[in-house]
């Protein structure tokens, strides 16, 4: 079973997905978290994350960003697929739907985003949990986390786009959720 947590940055995806994995494991269910503690377990996924977050890559085209995010998620999921994981609950803290929403928020057409997702041929989650909070609350949670972790003044590429990007991304996630009903 594949469970994906989606939502804007700071909504609580990592916290909730880690709680679910821990709860399942404590109750004897084999649960594999692709990003335990918010850190990709797969080496190449971590490297792609660094490229995507690096502010020196601020001029990265939206299409390149979308392809790299999809590649990162497909790669991150690779160790959690196959016979060795049959019967396990695989948990993703953000998956393709969030990156599709980001690509749409960056102005890529839905046709191109759909084509990219079809090309990736990644498995569809059995359950998608959309964690929704107002953009301002997500932003404040991220700022508080940076203060706690002594990362004040450290910025990621996506964060440079400001509140407008988060608002558009949230709108796309909510629209996608409404279409799944």
Secondary structure, DSSP 8 states (H G I E B T S, - for coil): -EEEEE-STTSSHHHHHHHHHHHHHHTT--EEETTGGG--SSHHHHHHHHHHH-GGGTT--HHHHHHHHHHHHHHHHHTT-SGGGTT-EEEEES-HHHHHHHHHHTT--HHHHHHHHHHHT----SEEEE----HHHHHHHHHHHHHHTT-TT---TGGGG-HHHHHHHHHHHHHHHHHH-
